[in-house]
């Protein structure tokens, strides 16, 4: 089951990816770097990216998503409210 970790803080995602060896797609990284000092915009970018990523996963046959909310459930709830109609179709 794929795991989704919504990006909500620039410094946190940089640290997490450096620790686990994950790579941020270059287009996403450029957007994040552009707004790295604007936490509200970073959250919008991260939530939008997660929504699009989940949509692609569902369209490609994934039957479940695991959210890594890290005690920041508001983002997960926002994402779920956008994608719930797509989930009902599977």
PyMOL Python script that loads the backbone (N, CA, C, O; Angstrom):
from pymol import cmd

cmd.read_pdbstr("""\
ATOM      1  N   UNK A   1       0.858  -1.161   0.000  1.00  0.00           N
ATOM      2  CA  UNK A   1       0.000   0.000   0.000  1.00  0.00           C
ATOM      3  C   UNK A   1       0.913   1.236   0.000  1.00  0.00           C
ATOM      4  O   UNK A   1       1.788   1.364   0.856  1.00  0.00           O
ATOM      5  N   UNK A   2       0.706   2.134  -0.954  1.00  0.00           N
ATOM      6  CA  UNK A   2       1.535   3.334  -1.002  1.00  0.00           C
ATOM      7  C   UNK A   2       1.265   4.247   0.193  1.00  0.00           C
ATOM      8  O   UNK A   2       0.136   4.360   0.671  1.00  0.00           O
ATOM      9  N   UNK A   3       2.315   4.883   0.653  1.00  0.00           N
ATOM     10  CA  UNK A   3       2.186   5.840   1.745  1.00  0.00           C
ATOM     11  C   UNK A   3       2.339   7.256   1.237  1.00  0.00           C
ATOM     12  O   UNK A   3       3.208   7.538   0.412  1.00  0.00           O
ATOM     13  N   UNK A   4       1.505   8.138   1.723  1.00  0.00           N
ATOM     14  CA  UNK A   4       1.529   9.548   1.330  1.00  0.00           C
ATOM     15  C   UNK A   4       1.920  10.378   2.549  1.00  0.00           C
ATOM     16  O   UNK A   4       1.309  10.280   3.613  1.00  0.00           O
ATOM     17  N   UNK A   5       2.938  11.184   2.370  1.00  0.00           N
ATOM     18  CA  UNK A   5       3.417  12.075   3.415  1.00  0.00           C
ATOM     19  C   UNK A   5       3.261  13.499   2.895  1.00  0.00           C
ATOM     20  O   UNK A   5       4.139  13.995   2.188  1.00  0.00           O
ATOM     21  N   UNK A   6       2.157  14.166   3.234  1.00  0.00           N
ATOM     22  CA  UNK A   6       1.955  15.527   2.724  1.00  0.00           C
ATOM     23  C   UNK A   6       3.057  16.471   3.206  1.00  0.00           C
ATOM     24  O   UNK A   6       3.386  16.501   4.392  1.00  0.00           O
ATOM     25  N   UNK A   7       3.607  17.220   2.301  1.00  0.00           N
ATOM     26  CA  UNK A   7       4.650  18.190   2.646  1.00  0.00           C
ATOM     27  C   UNK A   7       3.978  19.407   3.261  1.00  0.00           C
ATOM     28  O   UNK A   7       3.129  20.050   2.644  1.00  0.00           O
ATOM     29  N   UNK A   8       4.377  19.708   4.489  1.00  0.00           N
ATOM     30  CA  UNK A   8       3.786  20.845   5.200  1.00  0.00           C
ATOM     31  C   UNK A   8       4.828  21.834   5.693  1.00  0.00           C
ATOM     32  O   UNK A   8       4.487  22.926   6.149  1.00  0.00           O
ATOM     33  N   UNK A   9       6.100  21.455   5.603  1.00  0.00           N
ATOM     34  CA  UNK A   9       7.170  22.319   6.083  1.00  0.00           C
ATOM     35  C   UNK A   9       8.415  22.042   5.255  1.00  0.00           C
ATOM     36  O   UNK A   9       8.828  20.889   5.126  1.00  0.00           O
ATOM     37  N   UNK A  10       9.012  23.075   4.699  1.00  0.00           N
ATOM     38  CA  UNK A  10      10.156  22.916   3.804  1.00  0.00           C
ATOM     39  C   UNK A  10      11.348  22.287   4.515  1.00  0.00           C
ATOM     40  O   UNK A  10      11.915  21.310   4.025  1.00  0.00           O
ATOM     41  N   UNK A  11      11.730  22.830   5.654  1.00  0.00           N
ATOM     42  CA  UNK A  11      12.904  22.309   6.357  1.00  0.00           C
ATOM     43  C   UNK A  11      12.697  20.870   6.814  1.00  0.00           C
ATOM     44  O   UNK A  11      13.627  20.064   6.774  1.00  0.00           O
ATOM     45  N   UNK A  12      11.494  20.548   7.244  1.00  0.00           N
ATOM     46  CA  UNK A  12      11.212  19.189   7.701  1.00  0.00           C
ATOM     47  C   UNK A  12      11.339  18.186   6.560  1.00  0.00           C
ATOM     48  O   UNK A  12      11.924  17.119   6.743  1.00  0.00           O
ATOM     49  N   UNK A  13      10.800  18.511   5.387  1.00  0.00           N
ATOM     50  CA  UNK A  13      10.864  17.554   4.276  1.00  0.00           C
ATOM     51  C   UNK A  13      12.295  17.403   3.767  1.00  0.00           C
ATOM     52  O   UNK A  13      12.690  16.316   3.346  1.00  0.00           O
ATOM     53  N   UNK A  14      13.065  18.474   3.804  1.00  0.00           N
ATOM     54  CA  UNK A  14      14.477  18.378   3.412  1.00  0.00           C
ATOM     55  C   UNK A  14      15.220  17.443   4.364  1.00  0.00           C
ATOM     56  O   UNK A  14      16.020  16.615   3.928  1.00  0.00           O
ATOM     57  N   UNK A  15      14.955  17.576   5.656  1.00  0.00           N
ATOM     58  CA  UNK A  15      15.623  16.722   6.640  1.00  0.00           C
ATOM     59  C   UNK A  15      15.190  15.263   6.488  1.00  0.00           C
ATOM     60  O   UNK A  15      16.027  14.361   6.493  1.00  0.00           O
ATOM     61  N   UNK A  16      13.895  15.037   6.355  1.00  0.00           N
ATOM     62  CA  UNK A  16      13.377  13.672   6.241  1.00  0.00           C
ATOM     63  C   UNK A  16      13.940  12.979   5.003  1.00  0.00           C
ATOM     64  O   UNK A  16      14.356  11.823   5.071  1.00  0.00           O
ATOM     65  N   UNK A  17      13.954  13.678   3.883  1.00  0.00           N
ATOM     66  CA  UNK A  17      14.464  13.050   2.661  1.00  0.00           C
ATOM     67  C   UNK A  17      15.962  12.785   2.757  1.00  0.00           C
ATOM     68  O   UNK A  17      16.454  11.798   2.210  1.00  0.00           O
ATOM     69  N   UNK A  18      16.687  13.655   3.444  1.00  0.00           N
ATOM     70  CA  UNK A  18      18.126  13.407   3.592  1.00  0.00           C
ATOM     71  C   UNK A  18      18.390  12.202   4.484  1.00  0.00           C
ATOM     72  O   UNK A  18      19.371  11.486   4.282  1.00  0.00           O
ATOM     73  N   UNK A  19      17.529  11.970   5.462  1.00  0.00           N
ATOM     74  CA  UNK A  19      17.700  10.840   6.380  1.00  0.00           C
ATOM     75  C   UNK A  19      17.354   9.500   5.729  1.00  0.00           C
ATOM     76  O   UNK A  19      17.996   8.485   6.002  1.00  0.00           O
ATOM     77  N   UNK A  20      16.333   9.508   4.867  1.00  0.00           N
ATOM     78  CA  UNK A  20      15.880   8.225   4.309  1.00  0.00           C
ATOM     79  C   UNK A  20      16.335   7.994   2.871  1.00  0.00           C
ATOM     80  O   UNK A  20      16.117   6.912   2.326  1.00  0.00           O
ATOM     81  N   UNK A  21      16.960   8.984   2.254  1.00  0.00           N
ATOM     82  CA  UNK A  21      17.457   8.809   0.895  1.00  0.00           C
ATOM     83  C   UNK A  21      16.420   9.019  -0.194  1.00  0.00           C
ATOM     84  O   UNK A  21      16.694   8.765  -1.367  1.00  0.00           O
ATOM     85  N   UNK A  22      15.233   9.480   0.176  1.00  0.00           N
ATOM     86  CA  UNK A  22      14.187   9.751  -0.822  1.00  0.00           C
ATOM     87  C   UNK A  22      14.550  10.997  -1.630  1.00  0.00           C
ATOM     88  O   UNK A  22      15.317  11.846  -1.175  1.00  0.00           O
ATOM     89  N   UNK A  23      14.005  11.088  -2.798  1.00  0.00           N
ATOM     90  CA  UNK A  23      14.240  12.240  -3.679  1.00  0.00           C
ATOM     91  C   UNK A  23      12.927  12.975  -3.914  1.00  0.00           C
ATOM     92  O   UNK A  23      11.885  12.355  -4.131  1.00  0.00           O
ATOM     93  N   UNK A  24      12.987  14.287  -3.870  1.00  0.00           N
ATOM     94  CA  UNK A  24      11.841  15.130  -4.211  1.00  0.00           C
ATOM     95  C   UNK A  24      11.930  15.405  -5.711  1.00  0.00           C
ATOM     96  O   UNK A  24      12.975  15.842  -6.192  1.00  0.00           O
ATOM     97  N   UNK A  25      10.852  15.157  -6.458  1.00  0.00           N
ATOM     98  CA  UNK A  25      10.887  15.457  -7.899  1.00  0.00           C
ATOM     99  C   UNK A  25      11.321  16.909  -8.132  1.00  0.00           C
ATOM    100  O   UNK A  25      10.894  17.814  -7.416  1.00  0.00           O
ATOM    101  N   UNK A  26      12.156  17.116  -9.123  1.00  0.00           N
ATOM    102  CA  UNK A  26      12.793  18.415  -9.358  1.00  0.00           C
ATOM    103  C   UNK A  26      11.785  19.547  -9.524  1.00  0.00           C
ATOM    104  O   UNK A  26      12.004  20.636  -8.993  1.00  0.00           O
ATOM    105  N   UNK A  27      10.694  19.324 -10.241  1.00  0.00           N
ATOM    106  CA  UNK A  27       9.695  20.382 -10.417  1.00  0.00           C
ATOM    107  C   UNK A  27       9.062  20.774  -9.083  1.00  0.00           C
ATOM    108  O   UNK A  27       8.833  21.954  -8.816  1.00  0.00           O
ATOM    109  N   UNK A  28       8.783  19.775  -8.253  1.00  0.00           N
ATOM    110  CA  UNK A  28       8.220  20.040  -6.935  1.00  0.00           C
ATOM    111  C   UNK A  28       9.249  20.755  -6.064  1.00  0.00           C
ATOM    112  O   UNK A  28       8.910  21.706  -5.359  1.00  0.00           O
ATOM    113  N   UNK A  29      10.482  20.312  -6.107  1.00  0.00           N
ATOM    114  CA  UNK A  29      11.539  20.941  -5.307  1.00  0.00           C
ATOM    115  C   UNK A  29      11.713  22.416  -5.668  1.00  0.00           C
ATOM    116  O   UNK A  29      11.895  23.255  -4.786  1.00  0.00           O
ATOM    117  N   UNK A  30      11.656  22.727  -6.948  1.00  0.00           N
ATOM    118  CA  UNK A  30      11.789  24.130  -7.375  1.00  0.00           C
ATOM    119  C   UNK A  30      10.665  24.988  -6.804  1.00  0.00           C
ATOM    120  O   UNK A  30      10.905  26.106  -6.350  1.00  0.00           O
ATOM    121  N   UNK A  31       9.427  24.463  -6.825  1.00  0.00           N
ATOM    122  CA  UNK A  31       8.295  25.198  -6.245  1.00  0.00           C
ATOM    123  C   UNK A  31       8.494  25.406  -4.748  1.00  0.00           C
ATOM    124  O   UNK A  31       8.274  26.496  -4.220  1.00  0.00           O
ATOM    125  N   UNK A  32       8.916  24.337  -4.078  1.00  0.00           N
ATOM    126  CA  UNK A  32       9.111  24.421  -2.630  1.00  0.00           C
ATOM    127  C   UNK A  32      10.208  25.424  -2.282  1.00  0.00           C
ATOM    128  O   UNK A  32      10.067  26.208  -1.344  1.00  0.00           O
ATOM    129  N   UNK A  33      11.287  25.394  -3.035  1.00  0.00           N
ATOM    130  CA  UNK A  33      12.387  26.331  -2.778  1.00  0.00           C
ATOM    131  C   UNK A  33      11.951  27.777  -2.996  1.00  0.00           C
ATOM    132  O   UNK A  33      12.380  28.677  -2.273  1.00  0.00           O
ATOM    133  N   UNK A  34      11.108  27.993  -3.981  1.00  0.00           N
ATOM    134  CA  UNK A  34      10.621  29.336  -4.277  1.00  0.00           C
ATOM    135  C   UNK A  34       9.851  29.929  -3.094  1.00  0.00           C
ATOM    136  O   UNK A  34       9.902  31.136  -2.859  1.00  0.00           O
ATOM    137  N   UNK A  35       9.140  29.080  -2.353  1.00  0.00           N
ATOM    138  CA  UNK A  35       8.298  29.541  -1.246  1.00  0.00           C
ATOM    139  C   UNK A  35       8.771  29.031   0.112  1.00  0.00           C
ATOM    140  O   UNK A  35       7.984  28.976   1.057  1.00  0.00           O
ATOM    141  N   UNK A  36      10.031  28.661   0.220  1.00  0.00           N
ATOM    142  CA  UNK A  36      10.514  28.008   1.435  1.00  0.00           C
ATOM    143  C   UNK A  36      10.314  28.814   2.716  1.00  0.00           C
ATOM    144  O   UNK A  36      10.283  28.234   3.801  1.00  0.00           O
ATOM    145  N   UNK A  37      10.179  30.114   2.616  1.00  0.00           N
ATOM    146  CA  UNK A  37       9.959  30.936   3.806  1.00  0.00           C
ATOM    147  C   UNK A  37       8.488  31.271   4.037  1.00  0.00           C
ATOM    148  O   UNK A  37       8.165  32.053   4.931  1.00  0.00           O
ATOM    149  N   UNK A  38       7.604  30.691   3.247  1.00  0.00           N
ATOM    150  CA  UNK A  38       6.169  30.952   3.356  1.00  0.00           C
ATOM    151  C   UNK A  38       5.466  29.621   3.669  1.00  0.00           C
ATOM    152  O   UNK A  38       5.079  28.885   2.761  1.00  0.00           O
ATOM    153  N   UNK A  39       5.310  29.329   4.962  1.00  0.00           N
ATOM    154  CA  UNK A  39       4.771  28.031   5.373  1.00  0.00           C
ATOM    155  C   UNK A  39       3.374  27.776   4.825  1.00  0.00           C
ATOM    156  O   UNK A  39       3.041  26.641   4.484  1.00  0.00           O
ATOM    157  N   UNK A  40       2.563  28.807   4.738  1.00  0.00           N
ATOM    158  CA  UNK A  40       1.204  28.632   4.213  1.00  0.00           C
ATOM    159  C   UNK A  40       1.242  28.174   2.754  1.00  0.00           C
ATOM    160  O   UNK A  40       0.490  27.280   2.365  1.00  0.00           O
ATOM    161  N   UNK A  41       2.103  28.774   1.959  1.00  0.00           N
ATOM    162  CA  UNK A  41       2.214  28.397   0.544  1.00  0.00           C
ATOM    163  C   UNK A  41       2.827  26.999   0.404  1.00  0.00           C
ATOM    164  O   UNK A  41       2.415  26.225  -0.461  1.00  0.00           O
ATOM    165  N   UNK A  42       3.803  26.679   1.245  1.00  0.00           N
ATOM    166  CA  UNK A  42       4.388  25.336   1.234  1.00  0.00           C
ATOM    167  C   UNK A  42       3.308  24.295   1.504  1.00  0.00           C
ATOM    168  O   UNK A  42       3.270  23.256   0.844  1.00  0.00           O
ATOM    169  N   UNK A  43       2.433  24.565   2.467  1.00  0.00           N
ATOM    170  CA  UNK A  43       1.364  23.639   2.788  1.00  0.00           C
ATOM    171  C   UNK A  43       0.405  23.474   1.615  1.00  0.00           C
ATOM    172  O   UNK A  43      -0.028  22.361   1.318  1.00  0.00           O
ATOM    173  N   UNK A  44       0.073  24.573   0.949  1.00  0.00           N
ATOM    174  CA  UNK A  44      -0.807  24.479  -0.233  1.00  0.00           C
ATOM    175  C   UNK A  44      -0.165  23.623  -1.318  1.00  0.00           C
ATOM    176  O   UNK A  44      -0.817  22.762  -1.909  1.00  0.00           O
ATOM    177  N   UNK A  45       1.111  23.867  -1.572  1.00  0.00           N
ATOM    178  CA  UNK A  45       1.833  23.107  -2.590  1.00  0.00           C
ATOM    179  C   UNK A  45       1.866  21.621  -2.209  1.00  0.00           C
ATOM    180  O   UNK A  45       1.603  20.754  -3.042  1.00  0.00           O
ATOM    181  N   UNK A  46       2.189  21.343  -0.957  1.00  0.00           N
ATOM    182  CA  UNK A  46       2.281  19.961  -0.489  1.00  0.00           C
ATOM    183  C   UNK A  46       0.954  19.231  -0.545  1.00  0.00           C
ATOM    184  O   UNK A  46       0.898  18.069  -0.948  1.00  0.00           O
ATOM    185  N   UNK A  47      -0.103  19.897  -0.148  1.00  0.00           N
ATOM    186  CA  UNK A  47      -1.433  19.284  -0.172  1.00  0.00           C
ATOM    187  C   UNK A  47      -1.894  19.059  -1.609  1.00  0.00           C
ATOM    188  O   UNK A  47      -2.421  17.993  -1.927  1.00  0.00           O
ATOM    189  N   UNK A  48      -1.702  20.042  -2.475  1.00  0.00           N
ATOM    190  CA  UNK A  48      -2.069  19.872  -3.890  1.00  0.00           C
ATOM    191  C   UNK A  48      -1.290  18.724  -4.532  1.00  0.00           C
ATOM    192  O   UNK A  48      -1.845  17.939  -5.301  1.00  0.00           O
ATOM    193  N   UNK A  49      -0.005  18.637  -4.210  1.00  0.00           N
ATOM    194  CA  UNK A  49       0.811  17.567  -4.779  1.00  0.00           C
ATOM    195  C   UNK A  49       0.302  16.203  -4.306  1.00  0.00           C
ATOM    196  O   UNK A  49       0.197  15.265  -5.097  1.00  0.00           O
ATOM    197  N   UNK A  50      -0.009  16.101  -3.022  1.00  0.00           N
ATOM    198  CA  UNK A  50      -0.519  14.834  -2.479  1.00  0.00           C
ATOM    199  C   UNK A  50      -1.839  14.449  -3.140  1.00  0.00           C
ATOM    200  O   UNK A  50      -2.049  13.282  -3.472  1.00  0.00           O
ATOM    201  N   UNK A  51      -2.721  15.414  -3.332  1.00  0.00           N
ATOM    202  CA  UNK A  51      -4.011  15.149  -3.979  1.00  0.00           C
ATOM    203  C   UNK A  51      -3.790  14.608  -5.397  1.00  0.00           C
ATOM    204  O   UNK A  51      -4.410  13.621  -5.791  1.00  0.00           O
ATOM    205  N   UNK A  52      -2.916  15.252  -6.151  1.00  0.00           N
ATOM    206  CA  UNK A  52      -2.634  14.800  -7.519  1.00  0.00           C
ATOM    207  C   UNK A  52      -1.987  13.422  -7.527  1.00  0.00           C
ATOM    208  O   UNK A  52      -2.316  12.582  -8.365  1.00  0.00           O
ATOM    209  N   UNK A  53      -1.072  13.191  -6.599  1.00  0.00           N
ATOM    210  CA  UNK A  53      -0.396  11.909  -6.523  1.00  0.00           C
ATOM    211  C   UNK A  53      -1.381  10.791  -6.200  1.00  0.00           C
ATOM    212  O   UNK A  53      -1.327   9.721  -6.806  1.00  0.00           O
ATOM    213  N   UNK A  54      -2.269  11.032  -5.259  1.00  0.00           N
ATOM    214  CA  UNK A  54      -3.275  10.034  -4.896  1.00  0.00           C
ATOM    215  C   UNK A  54      -4.211   9.766  -6.072  1.00  0.00           C
ATOM    216  O   UNK A  54      -4.564   8.618  -6.339  1.00  0.00           O
ATOM    217  N   UNK A  55      -4.610  10.819  -6.769  1.00  0.00           N
ATOM    218  CA  UNK A  55      -5.462  10.646  -7.947  1.00  0.00           C
ATOM    219  C   UNK A  55      -4.812   9.743  -8.978  1.00  0.00           C
ATOM    220  O   UNK A  55      -5.466   8.856  -9.528  1.00  0.00           O
ATOM    221  N   UNK A  56      -3.528   9.958  -9.246  1.00  0.00           N
ATOM    222  CA  UNK A  56      -2.813   9.118 -10.200  1.00  0.00           C
ATOM    223  C   UNK A  56      -2.722   7.675  -9.712  1.00  0.00           C
ATOM    224  O   UNK A  56      -2.880   6.737 -10.494  1.00  0.00           O
ATOM    225  N   UNK A  57      -2.468   7.506  -8.426  1.00  0.00           N
ATOM    226  CA  UNK A  57      -2.384   6.146  -7.880  1.00  0.00           C
ATOM    227  C   UNK A  57      -3.712   5.409  -8.035  1.00  0.00           C
ATOM    228  O   UNK A  57      -3.743   4.247  -8.439  1.00  0.00           O
ATOM    229  N   UNK A  58      -4.800   6.091  -7.711  1.00  0.00           N
ATOM    230  CA  UNK A  58      -6.124   5.469  -7.813  1.00  0.00           C
ATOM    231  C   UNK A  58      -6.450   5.137  -9.265  1.00  0.00           C
ATOM    232  O   UNK A  58      -6.965   4.058  -9.558  1.00  0.00           O
ATOM    233  N   UNK A  59      -6.152   6.058 -10.167  1.00  0.00           N
ATOM    234  CA  UNK A  59      -6.411   5.817 -11.592  1.00  0.00           C
ATOM    235  C   UNK A  59      -5.594   4.642 -12.133  1.00  0.00           C
ATOM    236  O   UNK A  59      -5.963   4.025 -13.133  1.00  0.00           O
ATOM    237  N   UNK A  60      -4.484   4.341 -11.463  1.00  0.00           N
ATOM    238  CA  UNK A  60      -3.635   3.241 -11.904  1.00  0.00           C
ATOM    239  C   UNK A  60      -3.841   1.969 -11.086  1.00  0.00           C
ATOM    240  O   UNK A  60      -2.990   1.079 -11.076  1.00  0.00           O
ATOM    241  N   UNK A  61      -4.985   1.895 -10.400  1.00  0.00           N
ATOM    242  CA  UNK A  61      -5.389   0.641  -9.789  1.00  0.00           C
ATOM    243  C   UNK A  61      -5.023   0.426  -8.333  1.00  0.00           C
ATOM    244  O   UNK A  61      -5.229  -0.670  -7.813  1.00  0.00           O
ATOM    245  N   UNK A  62      -4.495   1.422  -7.665  1.00  0.00           N
ATOM    246  CA  UNK A  62      -4.178   1.258  -6.246  1.00  0.00           C
ATOM    247  C   UNK A  62      -5.481   1.214  -5.449  1.00  0.00           C
ATOM    248  O   UNK A  62      -6.384   2.019  -5.675  1.00  0.00           O
ATOM    249  N   UNK A  63      -5.566   0.276  -4.525  1.00  0.00           N
ATOM    250  CA  UNK A  63      -6.802   0.095  -3.764  1.00  0.00           C
ATOM    251  C   UNK A  63      -6.721   0.584  -2.328  1.00  0.00           C
ATOM    252  O   UNK A  63      -7.644   0.360  -1.545  1.00  0.00           O
ATOM    253  N   UNK A  64      -5.659   1.229  -1.982  1.00  0.00           N
ATOM    254  CA  UNK A  64      -5.546   1.759  -0.632  1.00  0.00           C
ATOM    255  C   UNK A  64      -4.408   2.759  -0.546  1.00  0.00           C
ATOM    256  O   UNK A  64      -3.444   2.691  -1.308  1.00  0.00           O
ATOM    257  N   UNK A  65      -4.528   3.668   0.373  1.00  0.00           N
ATOM    258  CA  UNK A  65      -3.521   4.701   0.605  1.00  0.00           C
ATOM    259  C   UNK A  65      -3.279   4.770   2.109  1.00  0.00           C
ATOM    260  O   UNK A  65      -4.222   4.771   2.900  1.00  0.00           O
ATOM    261  N   UNK A  66      -2.027   4.827   2.489  1.00  0.00           N
ATOM    262  CA  UNK A  66      -1.677   5.043   3.892  1.00  0.00           C
ATOM    263  C   UNK A  66      -1.184   6.481   4.027  1.00  0.00           C
ATOM    264  O   UNK A  66      -0.304   6.912   3.282  1.00  0.00           O
ATOM    265  N   UNK A  67      -1.748   7.216   4.973  1.00  0.00           N
ATOM    266  CA  UNK A  67      -1.318   8.594   5.214  1.00  0.00           C
ATOM    267  C   UNK A  67      -0.343   8.635   6.377  1.00  0.00           C
ATOM    268  O   UNK A  67      -0.617   8.090   7.446  1.00  0.00           O
ATOM    269  N   UNK A  68       0.782   9.275   6.171  1.00  0.00           N
ATOM    270  CA  UNK A  68       1.713   9.583   7.248  1.00  0.00           C
ATOM    271  C   UNK A  68       1.365  10.999   7.705  1.00  0.00           C
ATOM    272  O   UNK A  68       1.853  11.976   7.139  1.00  0.00           O
ATOM    273  N   UNK A  69       0.534  11.102   8.715  1.00  0.00           N
ATOM    274  CA  UNK A  69       0.041  12.429   9.124  1.00  0.00           C
ATOM    275  C   UNK A  69       0.957  13.110  10.127  1.00  0.00           C
ATOM    276  O   UNK A  69       0.922  14.333  10.259  1.00  0.00           O
ATOM    277  N   UNK A  70       1.772  12.345  10.835  1.00  0.00           N
ATOM    278  CA  UNK A  70       2.729  12.899  11.800  1.00  0.00           C
ATOM    279  C   UNK A  70       2.064  13.901  12.749  1.00  0.00           C
ATOM    280  O   UNK A  70       2.600  14.977  13.014  1.00  0.00           O
ATOM    281  N   UNK A  71       0.899  13.528  13.249  1.00  0.00           N
ATOM    282  CA  UNK A  71       0.129  14.352  14.196  1.00  0.00           C
ATOM    283  C   UNK A  71      -0.331  15.691  13.613  1.00  0.00           C
ATOM    284  O   UNK A  71      -0.589  16.644  14.348  1.00  0.00           O
ATOM    285  N   UNK A  72      -0.428  15.746  12.294  1.00  0.00           N
ATOM    286  CA  UNK A  72      -0.930  16.950  11.633  1.00  0.00           C
ATOM    287  C   UNK A  72      -2.097  16.530  10.740  1.00  0.00           C
ATOM    288  O   UNK A  72      -2.031  16.585   9.512  1.00  0.00           O
ATOM    289  N   UNK A  73      -3.151  16.116  11.406  1.00  0.00           N
ATOM    290  CA  UNK A  73      -4.269  15.497  10.698  1.00  0.00           C
ATOM    291  C   UNK A  73      -5.089  16.465   9.850  1.00  0.00           C
ATOM    292  O   UNK A  73      -5.824  16.020   8.969  1.00  0.00           O
ATOM    293  N   UNK A  74      -4.989  17.758  10.082  1.00  0.00           N
ATOM    294  CA  UNK A  74      -5.780  18.703   9.272  1.00  0.00           C
ATOM    295  C   UNK A  74      -5.486  18.533   7.786  1.00  0.00           C
ATOM    296  O   UNK A  74      -6.404  18.549   6.966  1.00  0.00           O
ATOM    297  N   UNK A  75      -4.223  18.372   7.439  1.00  0.00           N
ATOM    298  CA  UNK A  75      -3.861  18.195   6.028  1.00  0.00           C
ATOM    299  C   UNK A  75      -4.460  16.904   5.485  1.00  0.00           C
ATOM    300  O   UNK A  75      -4.973  16.877   4.366  1.00  0.00           O
ATOM    301  N   UNK A  76      -4.398  15.837   6.275  1.00  0.00           N
ATOM    302  CA  UNK A  76      -4.957  14.561   5.841  1.00  0.00           C
ATOM    303  C   UNK A  76      -6.459  14.674   5.632  1.00  0.00           C
ATOM    304  O   UNK A  76      -6.990  14.130   4.663  1.00  0.00           O
ATOM    305  N   UNK A  77      -7.139  15.360   6.512  1.00  0.00           N
ATOM    306  CA  UNK A  77      -8.585  15.553   6.377  1.00  0.00           C
ATOM    307  C   UNK A  77      -8.899  16.381   5.133  1.00  0.00           C
ATOM    308  O   UNK A  77      -9.833  16.059   4.399  1.00  0.00           O
ATOM    309  N   UNK A  78      -8.137  17.436   4.890  1.00  0.00           N
ATOM    310  CA  UNK A  78      -8.344  18.249   3.672  1.00  0.00           C
ATOM    311  C   UNK A  78      -8.161  17.396   2.417  1.00  0.00           C
ATOM    312  O   UNK A  78      -8.966  17.463   1.488  1.00  0.00           O
ATOM    313  N   UNK A  79      -7.114  16.610   2.400  1.00  0.00           N
ATOM    314  CA  UNK A  79      -6.842  15.752   1.243  1.00  0.00           C
ATOM    315  C   UNK A  79      -7.965  14.737   1.064  1.00  0.00           C
ATOM    316  O   UNK A  79      -8.470  14.553  -0.044  1.00  0.00           O
ATOM    317  N   UNK A  80      -8.351  14.085   2.141  1.00  0.00           N
ATOM    318  CA  UNK A  80      -9.424  13.084   2.059  1.00  0.00           C
ATOM    319  C   UNK A  80     -10.710  13.697   1.516  1.00  0.00           C
ATOM    320  O   UNK A  80     -11.378  13.090   0.679  1.00  0.00           O
ATOM    321  N   UNK A  81     -11.062  14.884   1.978  1.00  0.00           N
ATOM    322  CA  UNK A  81     -12.304  15.513   1.520  1.00  0.00           C
ATOM    323  C   UNK A  81     -12.282  15.798   0.022  1.00  0.00           C
ATOM    324  O   UNK A  81     -13.338  15.838  -0.609  1.00  0.00           O
ATOM    325  N   UNK A  82     -11.110  15.995  -0.552  1.00  0.00           N
ATOM    326  CA  UNK A  82     -11.005  16.215  -1.996  1.00  0.00           C
ATOM    327  C   UNK A  82     -11.062  14.891  -2.753  1.00  0.00           C
ATOM    328  O   UNK A  82     -11.680  14.815  -3.815  1.00  0.00           O
ATOM    329  N   UNK A  83     -10.428  13.852  -2.221  1.00  0.00           N
ATOM    330  CA  UNK A  83     -10.309  12.600  -2.975  1.00  0.00           C
ATOM    331  C   UNK A  83     -11.402  11.575  -2.672  1.00  0.00           C
ATOM    332  O   UNK A  83     -11.473  10.546  -3.343  1.00  0.00           O
ATOM    333  N   UNK A  84     -12.241  11.827  -1.695  1.00  0.00           N
ATOM    334  CA  UNK A  84     -13.201  10.793  -1.270  1.00  0.00           C
ATOM    335  C   UNK A  84     -14.126  10.321  -2.389  1.00  0.00           C
ATOM    336  O   UNK A  84     -14.500   9.148  -2.410  1.00  0.00           O
ATOM    337  N   UNK A  85     -14.501  11.185  -3.306  1.00  0.00           N
ATOM    338  CA  UNK A  85     -15.346  10.746  -4.422  1.00  0.00           C
ATOM    339  C   UNK A  85     -14.619   9.778  -5.341  1.00  0.00           C
ATOM    340  O   UNK A  85     -15.222   8.845  -5.872  1.00  0.00           O
ATOM    341  N   UNK A  86     -13.313  10.001  -5.529  1.00  0.00           N
ATOM    342  CA  UNK A  86     -12.530   9.069  -6.343  1.00  0.00           C
ATOM    343  C   UNK A  86     -12.443   7.716  -5.659  1.00  0.00           C
ATOM    344  O   UNK A  86     -12.486   6.678  -6.319  1.00  0.00           O
ATOM    345  N   UNK A  87     -12.322   7.725  -4.359  1.00  0.00           N
ATOM    346  CA  UNK A  87     -12.198   6.477  -3.607  1.00  0.00           C
ATOM    347  C   UNK A  87     -13.482   5.658  -3.713  1.00  0.00           C
ATOM    348  O   UNK A  87     -13.423   4.431  -3.789  1.00  0.00           O
ATOM    349  N   UNK A  88     -14.627   6.309  -3.718  1.00  0.00           N
ATOM    350  CA  UNK A  88     -15.908   5.601  -3.790  1.00  0.00           C
ATOM    351  C   UNK A  88     -16.059   4.815  -5.085  1.00  0.00           C
ATOM    352  O   UNK A  88     -16.816   3.847  -5.143  1.00  0.00           O
ATOM    353  N   UNK A  89     -15.337   5.232  -6.127  1.00  0.00           N
ATOM    354  CA  UNK A  89     -15.467   4.573  -7.413  1.00  0.00           C
ATOM    355  C   UNK A  89     -14.677   3.269  -7.499  1.00  0.00           C
ATOM    356  O   UNK A  89     -14.876   2.495  -8.436  1.00  0.00           O
ATOM    357  N   UNK A  90     -13.792   3.011  -6.548  1.00  0.00           N
ATOM    358  CA  UNK A  90     -12.976   1.799  -6.643  1.00  0.00           C
ATOM    359  C   UNK A  90     -13.533   0.684  -5.783  1.00  0.00           C
ATOM    360  O   UNK A  90     -12.967  -0.409  -5.746  1.00  0.00           O
TER     361      UNK A  90
END
""", "prot")
cmd.dss("prot")
cmd.show_as("cartoon", "prot")
cmd.util.cbc("prot")
cmd.orient("prot")
